[in-house]
């Protein structure tokens, strides 16, 4: 009680100081700290705010909308403009958090300005009816405002401000795009294979989002029996939703098991998963602490899985990456609701391999790793052509695998074992950064020499710029690299002039 009173007095004094300091700057770090505390925002400790991250997702979508104008669907272009509005909304929120005070009228007006601007851009640039444009732009920006603050308040110590913007932006763009996809699919089931898989993933992940929302919002649903019923309902929805012809369960079974190539790749994946699972079980039984090099084993597994899939079975990887993401989220929910007999095993896995940046309740590291490698595949407007080949766009699609699976892994292993010289203003080593750059460039030229990647002068320059940029940023920033490095690399690799 005494501590609470002291903190209350301290906050009151700080508030008075902010209100009476008329000669000081109206935007400052002091105001940001005070406003975050007064709004019960607990950021990830021992990290900078990373506000620059708010521009990455909009850049990725807008650049690809411009680069692939002919292959980008109208929905993709709308999502690109919405992401720009979310960037404006991010700036609006971060500006107000850094301000001394904002009057009520200005506060309300500033909340709707990004949504109005986005709606007008959709109407003007894409020639969509004004009413529909406002139905797209304005609600998305307002929902982002809610999700962003919700994440910071209800998942304390899990995000920096910049990380929260990326996650909230991604959620809003997904919710909008997936909802439209499902609505269209219910009316007219898609016929193109990649569109069918997109519709199935949309229903699957929307179902997961609904499951998590209900479980979090209704305490009764966190009881094991009720939660199990919700899980069963989600599985049934995913398998039997009438969004494809035939139904998803039949369509996916035919797609995978009636094709020799896909079945062979799936067996390879099963073997890799089995070996990895045995390795995890062995580490848990040893009860030994994990080093950087041991954690990077999982990055190596990601490299194998994604390179094989992207090059040979792009559409199947697209489907499986979304399904595995859904399972990761469900497993984390099972752990957090303390589901009997299963949760303790999940706790053991998390305890053995959790990253130091997982300071909050939720373990985001495995989710970020999967999402980071998958983001180029999910964000590309046309990742897999009719022949299921990706050689025409392979460089941007492997951005996540290169930056996180290969570069970050080699930087960690070499830096921890052989690093002797620290970079300026960084805990990372020169040796680790050099290994980061060399390993990524080595993989790019290897793919070129075996005929899987076609390089020219321009793509070679882009490769060097992208690799060096992501290596330097990885070494100098304290944000979650699995989250932003793939986006940085994907943006640079997507540039075309």
NORFENFEN-V794488 format. One record per residue. N is the residue number from 1. SS is DSSP state (~ for helix, > for strand, _ for the rest). PSI is psi in degrees with one decimal (* if undefined). NEAR is the number of other C-alpha atoms within 8 Angstrom. Layout:
N_SS_PSI_NEAR + N_SS_PSI_NEAR
This chain:
1___-44.6_4 + 2_~_-40.2_5 + 3_~_-42.2_6 + 4_~_-41.9_7 + 5_~_-43.5_8 + 6_~_-44.2_8 + 7_~_-38.4_8 + 8_~_-43.3_8 + 9_~_-41.4_8 + 10_~_-45.2_8 + 11_~_-40.2_9 + 12_~_-42.8_8 + 13_~_-40.7_8 + 14_~_-38.0_9 + 15_~_-43.4_9 + 16_~_-38.7_8 + 17_~_-42.2_8 + 18_~_-35.1_9 + 19_~_-28.8_8 + 20_~_-10.7_6 + 21___73.5_7 + 22___-24.3_6 + 23___-11.1_4 + 24___170.3_5 + 25___141.8_6 + 26___-14.3_7 + 27_>_119.7_9 + 28___165.9_10 + 29_~_-35.1_7 + 30_~_-41.5_7 + 31_~_-37.5_13 + 32_~_-46.6_11 + 33_~_-44.1_9 + 34_~_-45.6_11 + 35_~_-36.4_10 + 36_~_-42.7_11 + 37_~_-41.5_9 + 38_~_-24.3_7 + 39___10.2_7 + 40___39.2_7 + 41___116.0_11 + 42___107.4_10 + 43___165.8_11 + 44___128.4_13 + 45___160.4_6 + 46___37.3_4 + 47___149.4_8 + 48___174.0_7 + 49___-26.4_7 + 50___38.6_10 + 51_~_-22.1_8 + 52_~_-17.0_7 + 53_~_-20.6_11 + 54_~_-15.1_13 + 55_~_-13.5_8 + 56_~_-52.3_13 + 57_~_-45.6_12 + 58_~_-41.0_14 + 59_~_-41.6_9 + 60_~_-45.5_12 + 61_~_-41.5_14 + 62_~_-43.2_12 + 63_~_-41.6_11 + 64_~_-31.8_12 + 65_~_-37.9_13 + 66_~_-42.9_7 + 67_~_-41.0_9 + 68___60.3_9 + 69___-38.5_8 + 70___-36.4_5 + 71___-10.6_7 + 72___127.5_11 + 73___164.8_8 + 74_~_-40.0_7 + 75_~_-40.2_7 + 76_~_-42.0_12 + 77_~_-37.7_12 + 78_~_-43.4_10 + 79_~_-36.6_12 + 80_~_-44.1_12 + 81_~_-36.0_13 + 82_~_-41.1_14 + 83_~_-33.4_13 + 84_~_-41.0_11 + 85_~_-36.7_14 + 86_~_-32.5_14 + 87_~_-45.8_11 + 88_~_-40.1_9 + 89_~_-36.6_14 + 90_~_-45.0_11 + 91_~_-39.6_8 + 92_~_-44.8_10 + 93_~_-46.4_9 + 94_~_-34.4_9 + 95_~_-45.2_9 + 96_~_-33.4_9 + 97_~_-26.5_10 + 98___-2.1_14 + 99_>_154.1_12 + 100___-50.8_10 + 101___153.6_6 + 102___129.7_8 + 103___162.9_6 + 104_~_-44.9_6 + 105_~_-46.2_6 + 106_~_-36.4_8 + 107_~_-46.8_9 + 108_~_-41.3_8 + 109_~_-42.1_8 + 110_~_-26.8_9 + 111_~_-32.2_11 + 112_~_-14.4_11 + 113_~_-48.2_8 + 114_~_-39.0_14 + 115_~_-39.6_17 + 116_~_-44.7_11 + 117_~_-41.4_9 + 118_~_-44.6_14 + 119_~_-42.5_15 + 120_~_-36.3_11 + 121_~_-42.5_10 + 122_~_-44.7_14 + 123_~_-44.2_12 + 124_~_-45.0_8 + 125_~_-31.9_6 + 126_~_0.6_10 + 127___44.5_7 + 128___149.1_9 + 129___141.3_7 + 130_~_-42.7_9 + 131_~_-43.8_6 + 132_~_-35.6_8 + 133_~_-43.1_13 + 134_~_-31.8_13 + 135_~_-23.6_9 + 136_~_-52.0_10 + 137_~_-50.8_15 + 138_~_-49.4_14 + 139_~_-38.0_10 + 140_~_-42.6_14 + 141_~_-39.1_15 + 142_~_-38.6_11 + 143_~_-39.0_9 + 144_~_-43.5_13 + 145_~_-43.0_11 + 146_~_-47.2_8 + 147_~_-41.4_9 + 148_~_-51.2_11 + 149_~_-32.6_9 + 150_~_-45.0_9 + 151_~_-44.1_11 + 152_~_-33.6_16 + 153_~_-40.7_11 + 154_~_-9.5_6 + 155___67.8_12 + 156___143.8_14 + 157___13.1_12 + 158___-22.8_13 + 159___149.5_12 + 160___172.2_14 + 161_~_-41.0_11 + 162_~_-41.7_13 + 163_~_-38.4_14 + 164_~_-34.8_12 + 165_~_-43.2_12 + 166_~_-47.0_12 + 167_~_-43.8_8 + 168_~_-41.6_12 + 169_~_-46.3_12 + 170_~_-40.9_9 + 171_~_-44.9_8 + 172_~_-45.8_11 + 173_~_-42.1_12 + 174_~_-48.5_8 + 175_~_-41.0_9 + 176_~_-53.6_10 + 177_~_-43.4_11 + 178_~_-39.3_12 + 179_~_-42.6_10 + 180_~_-43.2_8 + 181_~_-45.6_11 + 182_~_-41.3_12 + 183_~_-43.6_8 + 184_~_-41.4_9 + 185_~_-36.8_12 + 186_~_-35.9_9 + 187_~_-42.1_6 + 188___100.5_7 + 189___137.6_11 + 190___159.1_11 + 191___-27.7_6 + 192___138.2_6 + 193_~_-47.9_8 + 194_~_-32.1_8 + 195_~_-35.7_9 + 196_~_-44.6_12 + 197_~_-35.9_11 + 198_~_-41.7_10 + 199_~_-41.8_15 + 200_~_-44.6_12 + 201_~_-35.0_11 + 202_~_-47.0_12 + 203_~_-42.7_13 + 204_~_-50.6_13 + 205_~_-32.5_10 + 206_~_-38.4_11 + 207_~_-40.8_11 + 208_~_-43.7_12 + 209_~_-43.5_8 + 210_~_-40.7_8 + 211_~_-47.2_11 + 212_~_-40.8_9 + 213_~_-45.7_8 + 214_~_-43.0_9 + 215_~_-41.0_11 + 216_~_-41.5_8 + 217_~_-25.4_6 + 218___108.7_8 + 219_~_-31.1_8 + 220_~_-33.6_6 + 221_~_-7.8_10 + 222_~_-2.1_11 + 223___139.7_9 + 224_~_-44.7_10 + 225_~_-43.9_6 + 226_~_-42.4_10 + 227_~_-38.0_11 + 228_~_-38.4_8 + 229_~_-42.8_8 + 230_~_-40.6_9 + 231_~_-43.2_9 + 232_~_-40.4_8 + 233_~_-38.8_8 + 234_~_-43.6_12 + 235_~_-44.9_8 + 236_~_-42.3_9 + 237_~_-44.0_11 + 238_~_-41.7_12 + 239_~_-31.4_9 + 240_~_8.2_9 + 241___130.3_11 + 242___63.0_8 + 243___-8.8_14 + 244___163.4_14 + 245___106.3_8 + 246___-176.3_6 + 247___156.5_12 + 248_~_-42.2_15 + 249_~_-41.2_8 + 250_~_-40.8_8 + 251_~_-45.8_11 + 252_~_-39.8_8 + 253_~_-45.0_9 + 254_~_-40.6_9 + 255_~_-40.7_8 + 256_~_-49.5_10 + 257_~_-12.5_9 + 258___10.2_8 + 259___122.4_9 + 260_~_-42.3_7 + 261_~_-46.0_7 + 262_~_-39.2_11 + 263_~_-37.8_11 + 264_~_-44.8_8 + 265_~_-39.1_11 + 266_~_-38.4_8 + 267_~_-37.8_8 + 268_~_-44.4_8 + 269_~_-41.4_9 + 270_~_-40.3_8 + 271_~_-43.7_8 + 272_~_-42.9_9 + 273_~_-39.7_8 + 274_~_-44.7_8 + 275_~_-43.3_8 + 276_~_-42.4_10 + 277_~_-41.4_8 + 278_~_-37.8_8 + 279_~_-43.8_8 + 280_~_-46.3_9 + 281_~_-40.1_8 + 282_~_-41.9_8 + 283_~_-40.6_10 + 284_~_-41.1_11 + 285_~_-31.6_6 + 286_~_-23.0_6 + 287___39.2_7 + 288___148.6_7 + 289___147.8_5 + 290___142.7_8 + 291___173.6_6 + 292_~_-43.3_9 + 293_~_-35.5_10 + 294_~_-43.4_8 + 295_~_-31.7_10 + 296_~_-11.3_11 + 297_~_-38.4_8 + 298_~_-30.6_9 + 299_~_-38.8_13 + 300_~_-40.6_11 + 301_~_-42.1_10 + 302_~_-41.4_12 + 303_~_-48.0_11 + 304_~_-49.4_8 + 305_~_-47.1_9 + 306_~_-37.6_11 + 307_~_-44.5_10 + 308_~_-45.8_10 + 309_~_-47.4_12 + 310_~_-40.4_14 + 311_~_-38.8_12 + 312_~_-31.2_8 + 313___67.9_14 + 314_~_-48.6_14 + 315_~_-39.8_11 + 316_~_-40.7_10 + 317_~_-40.0_11 + 318_~_-45.7_12 + 319_~_-50.4_11 + 320_~_-35.4_8 + 321_~_-39.9_10 + 322_~_-40.2_10 + 323_~_-40.5_10 + 324_~_-37.4_8 + 325_~_-44.3_11 + 326_~_-42.4_11 + 327_~_-39.4_8 + 328_~_-44.4_10 + 329_~_-41.0_10 + 330_~_-43.0_9 + 331_~_-39.8_9 + 332_~_-37.2_10 + 333_~_-41.7_9 + 334_~_-41.0_11 + 335_~_-43.2_13 + 336_~_-28.9_9 + 337___3.9_10 + 338___51.9_9 + 339___129.1_10 + 340___140.9_7 + 341___-29.5_6 + 342___-44.6_10 + 343_~_-41.5_13 + 344_~_-37.4_10 + 345_~_-40.6_8 + 346_~_-37.9_10 + 347_~_-39.9_9 + 348_~_-40.6_9 + 349_~_-46.7_11 + 350_~_-42.3_9 + 351_~_-32.5_7 + 352_~_-31.2_12 + 353_~_12.4_8 + 354___146.9_10 + 355___153.2_6 + 356___-21.5_5 + 357___-4.7_6 + 358___74.7_12 + 359___-14.7_9 + 360___-168.8_10 + 361___-37.7_8 + 362___136.4_9 + 363___100.7_11 + 364___-13.2_7 + 365_~_-52.9_10 + 366_~_-33.6_8 + 367_~_-44.5_11 + 368_~_-40.3_10 + 369_~_-47.2_12 + 370_~_-46.9_11 + 371_~_-39.5_10 + 372_~_-43.0_16 + 373_~_-25.4_16 + 374_~_-21.4_11 + 375_~_-45.5_11 + 376_~_-36.9_16 + 377_~_-39.5_9 + 378_~_-33.4_8 + 379_~_-16.7_8 + 380___135.0_10 + 381___-25.1_11 + 382___73.6_7 + 383___-32.3_11 + 384___122.5_11 + 385___-173.8_8 + 386___-23.1_5 + 387___5.5_5 + 388___27.9_10 + 389___153.5_13 + 390___14.5_12 + 391_~_-26.1_9 + 392_~_-17.9_5 + 393_~_29.5_8 + 394_~_-38.7_11 + 395_~_-52.9_8 + 396_~_-30.7_12 + 397_~_-25.5_13 + 398___13.6_12 + 399_~_-43.2_15 + 400_~_-42.8_18 + 401_~_-42.5_14 + 402_~_-52.7_11 + 403_~_-41.4_16 + 404_~_-49.6_17 + 405_~_-37.7_14 + 406_~_-60.3_15 + 407_~_-53.0_15 + 408_~_-35.9_12 + 409_~_-49.1_14 + 410_~_-36.2_13 + 411_~_-42.5_14 + 412_~_-45.6_12 + 413_~_-52.3_12 + 414_~_-42.0_12 + 415_~_-39.6_16 + 416_~_-29.6_10 + 417_~_-36.4_6 + 418_~_-2.5_8 + 419___127.9_12 + 420___-24.4_8 + 421___118.1_7 + 422_>_141.7_10 + 423___156.8_10 + 424___130.8_4 + 425___40.3_5 + 426___151.7_9 + 427___-10.1_7 + 428___158.3_11 + 429_>_157.5_14 + 430_~_-42.1_12 + 431_~_-42.4_13 + 432_~_-40.9_17 + 433_~_-40.5_14 + 434_~_-42.1_9 + 435_~_-37.1_12 + 436_~_-52.8_15 + 437_~_-46.8_12 + 438_~_-40.1_8 + 439_~_-39.3_11 + 440_~_-46.7_13 + 441_~_-37.1_11 + 442_~_-42.2_8 + 443_~_-40.0_9 + 444_~_-47.9_10 + 445_~_-29.9_8 + 446_~_-46.3_8 + 447_~_-32.9_10 + 448_~_-45.2_11 + 449_~_-27.4_8 + 450___4.8_7 + 451___12.5_7 + 452___-16.4_9 + 453___129.6_12 + 454___111.9_7 + 455___147.1_8 + 456___-174.9_6 + 457_~_-43.6_6 + 458_~_-47.0_7 + 459_~_-28.4_8 + 460_~_-43.5_9 + 461_~_-45.6_8 + 462_~_-39.5_11 + 463_~_-46.4_11 + 464_~_-43.5_9 + 465_~_-46.8_9 + 466_~_-44.4_12 + 467_~_-47.0_13 + 468_~_-39.8_9 + 469_~_-48.3_9 + 470_~_-31.2_12 + 471_~_-42.0_14 + 472_~_-43.4_9 + 473_~_-40.7_9 + 474_~_-36.2_11 + 475_~_-26.8_12 + 476_~_-14.0_9 + 477___158.6_6 + 478___16.5_8 + 479___168.7_10 + 480___108.6_8 + 481_~_-30.6_9 + 482_~_-21.9_11 + 483_~_-42.5_12 + 484_~_-27.6_12 + 485_~_-44.1_15 + 486_~_-35.8_17 + 487_~_-43.5_16 + 488_~_-48.1_11 + 489_~_-41.0_16 + 490_~_-40.8_14 + 491_~_-47.6_13 + 492_~_-42.9_10 + 493_~_-19.2_12 + 494___-6.3_10 + 495___132.2_9 + 496___139.8_4 + 497___*_2
